[in-house]
Amino acid sequence: MAKVHVIHENGVWVEPLRTAFNELGTPYEEWFLDRGVLDLRGPPPEGVFYNRMSASSHTRDHRYAAEYTGAVLAWLECHGRLVVNDSRALRLEISKVAQYEALGAFGIPTPDTLAVVGKESIVAAAERLGFPLILKHNRGGKGLGVRLFLSRPALDEHLASSDFAEPIDGITLVQRYIEAPEPFITRLEFVGGRFLYAVRVDTSQGFELCPADACAVDARSIGSGSRPALAPAEKFRVVERYQNPLIPTYERFLAKNGIGIAGIEVITDGRGRSWTYDVNTNTNYNPDAEARAGVSGMRAIARHLDRQLKALTWQAGGDQAA
């Protein structure tokens, strides 16, 4: 029997999706990809395959989960299986350089960025870009490696300390700091390639912005002093009647890059210019914010995948009858 196959490496993040599938009666199976054997001698099972592999998988001791997923997706696509968030999406998930180039192809503004290989080259890149700036990992997730630097001495001190963490792929991004009038970013959620809702995320405690309850956020202050940690209900707020002229462009960008489900993060500067700085194809949602707004991203995903599965089953039945 055809079913929905969920590809992931973090069972906790899938719990809300399991609940939604069970409510709909959708047949599904989870493919936990960390290590194992991929038998290329035969075809994959029938069904719809939803890729939720995360760029931060290596932080959960799943060092080669993304690479394993890449092999599985190649196998699925070779056999013509329907994949939601396909190998093109995985490429963007694990490389912000690839993200920015793909966004730029659609005229979507991204912050000025230099990609650096080798810790010894970071200072030269920073001097070329100018301060203030942000360091981040090319393959990150959850805000890994994101630090704000206002001056060269602060950067020097960080690079000489044990706090500096080498990115898993060796690529550090030196990026223009976009200063917002208020400390928040906006995350646009898309399901089925269409805009679902936007959520305002408070950034006053730092850049680790994973919305799921399961994310253990170690908030860091980026200013001169520390503030009390925000409760989840304060940190995330669904924006009513959100409008953004780039939404149709984002939807075309997602379609071109094999992305059916994603969160796109945007920051607006003091002159009202919006900058897109992250595309997350392993999107999670904040249940408190959703409950207050009466929306559910995971239920929307489950309904989308359920419709895809039913259409696939109906098509298969018609082909057999013919």
N, C-alpha and C positions, 0 to 999 in steps of 0.2 A: 504493500500500500504506500502510495506517495504521501509524504509528510513534509513539514517544515524542519529543516536541519539548522540548528543555531551553532555557529562556529564561534568559540570564545575561549578565554583562559582564566576567567574570574567568575566562579559560580555565584558569588554573592550579588554581583551586579545583574545577574539574570533572574533573580527571584521575582521581581515585579512582572517580568515578561512571562514567567511560568504561570503566575496567577492569572494573567490576562488570557493566555492560551486555554487554560482550564475553564475559564468562564465562557469562552467561545466554543469549547469543544474541539479545538484545533489539534489534530495529531502532530506531534513534534518530537524531535530527538535532539539531544545536545551532543556536539562534538567538541570535547575539551582537548584543545591542541596545545600540548606542551612538548611531549616526546612520544614516539611510537613508530609504527611501520605503515608506510603508504604503499599499497600494492598496486603497481601500475599495469598489471597484467589484465585487469578487468575493468569494466565501466563502473561509475558511481551509482548509487541507488537513485531512484526517481524522486523528484520533489523540488522544493524551493530551498535555496541555501542562503542563509542570512549571516554575513560575515561581521562579527563584532570584535575582531582582534584589535587590541589596544597597543598604542605606541609605548605605553608604560609597562608592558608585560614583563620586561626584564627586571623591574623593581620588585616583582613578586616571585623571583627566582625562576622565571620562565624565559630564560635567556634566548632561546631559539624559537619561541612560539610564533613570532611574526614570520620568520623564514619558513617554518613548517607550514604556516597558513598560506604563504606564497606558493609553495609546492602543491598544496591541496587545491588552491584556486586554479592553478594552471591545469591540473587534471580535470577539474569540474568543467572549466570553460572549453577545454579540448573536446569534451564529450557533449557539449551543447547544453549543459544544465543551466537553469535560471539562477543567477547569483545576484543577490541584493548587496551592494557594496563589493564590487568585483576587484580584480587585481589592480585596476587603475586606482580605485579608492584606497586600497592597501598601500600603494606607492605614496599617495599623498598623506596617509595617516602616519607613516613612519619617517617622513621627510618634510620639514617646513620649507626647505629650499624648493622642493617640488611643488608644494602648496603655493608659494608666492609666485613662482613662474606661471603656474596654471591660472591663478587669479589674475595676474597681469595680462594674460592673453585675452581676458574679457574686459580689460580696462578697469578692473577693480583695484582701487588704491591700497597699497600695503606700506608699512613703515620702511624707511631706508634701512637696508640690511647688508652686512658683510658676513660671508661664511668663512670661518677660519678653521684650518686644520693645523694643530700644533699649538700648545699653550704659549709657546714663546712668541707667537705672531699676534696674540690678542691685543697687546698694548699698541702695536703699530696700527692695527685696524681701528682701535678706539681713537687714536690720535687723528686718523684720517676722517673718521665720522664726526667726532666732536662729542662733548658732554652737554647735558646728561645723556646717558645711554643705558641700555639693558643688555645683560648677557642671558642667553637661554640655550638650551640644548636643541639641536636640530631634530633629534628623535627624543621627544619628551613625553608629554602627557602629564596632566595634573599640575602643570606649572613647574616641572622639574628644571632645576638649574636657573630659574628666573631670578635675577638680582638687579636692583637699580643702583647705578653709580653716578654720583653728581660731580666727581672730580677724578683726576688721574691718581692722586695719592690714595684715595679710597679703593680704586681698582688695583693698584699695586699691592696694597695691604691684603686684599682678598686673594689675589693670585699667589701670594707668598704663604698663605695660611692653609690649614687643613680643610677649610670650608669649601675650597674650590673642588668641584667634582668633575672629573673627565666624562664627557658625554659618551654614551655607549657606542656610537658610530664614529667618534673622533671629531665631529664637527660642532664647533661652538658658534653661535650666531651673535654678532655684535649689532645691536639694533637701536635705531633712534627711539628715544623715550618720548611717547606721546602723552603730554600732560593734559589731563581732562579737568574742566572747571570743578567737577565733583568727582570723588573717588568711586567710580563705578564703570563697568563695561556692560554691554548688551549682548546677549547670546540669542541668536535666532535659531529656532528649531525647525527642521524640515523632515517630513515623513512622506514617503512615496514621491519624493522629489518636489513637494509642494510645501510652502510655508505653513507652519502650524501655529506657533506663537513665539513671542519674544519674552525673555526674562532679564530683568535688571539684576546684576550681581555686584555686591559691595566689595571693593578691593582695598579698603582701608587697612585690612589686616594682612595683606600680601597677595600673591599671585596664584596660590594653589586653589583653584576654583572648581574642583570637581563637585557637582551638585548632589551626588548620591549620598544618602545617609551613611553608607558603608565606607565612604572616604574618611580616613582619619586626617583631619587638617591640622597641621602644626603651623598656626598663624604666626607670621613674622611682621613686625612693624616696618614700614618703609620710610617713616618720617623720623622726626627728632625724638618722639616719645612714643610710648606704648598706650594702646587703648584696650579696654576690656574686650574680650573675645565676643563676637556677635553670635547670637543664637541663630540656628538655621532659618527660623522664620524671618529674621531681620536681614540675613545675608542675601536671600533670593526672593524676588518679587516678580510675578508675571505682569507684564505691561498690557493694560487694556487698550484696545484699538491702536496697536502699534502700527506705524507706517514708516516705510523706508523705500525711497525710489529705486534702490538697488535690488529689491526682492526679485523682480522678474529676471534680472541678470544673474543673481545667485542661482535661481532655478535652472537657467540655461547652463551655467557653469557645472552644476551638479550632474545634469544629464550628460554633458560631454565627458565627464570624468567617471562615469559608472557608479555614481553615488546616489542611492535611494534614500538613505537616512543619515542625517548629520546635524551637528550644531556648528554654527558659524559665529565667531566672536568678533565684535566690533567695538572700537573706542572712538569717541568724538572729542576733538580738541577744542581749545578756547575760541577758535574762529568758526566753529560749526562744521569742520571737515571731518568726515568719517574715514577711519582706517581699519581695514580688515586684517587681523593678525593671526587667526587660527581657524582651522577647519578640523573638527573632531568627528570622525566617522564611527566612533564607538561611544555614542552619546548616551548620557544618563540624565535623569531628571530629579528635581527636588520635590519630594512628596508633600511637604508642608506648603510650599508655594503653589503647587498644583491644586491641592485640596481647597485652598482659599479662593482660587480662580475658577474652580470647577472644570479643570482640564486634566488630561492624562496622556503623556507622551507614550508610555509603554502600551496602553490600550490602543492608541492610534497605530503603533507599530504592529501589534498583534492583529488588528483588523486589516491592515494593509497586507500583511503576509498571508492571512487567511484568504483574502480575496485573490491574491496571486496563486495560491495553492488550488483554490476552486476553479479558477480559470484554466490552470494547467491541467487539472483532472478532466474538466469538461472538454478541452481540446484533445486530450489523449483518447477520451471516449469516442469523440467524433472521428478521429483518425482510424480507430479500430473498426468503427461501423462502416467507414468508407472502404 
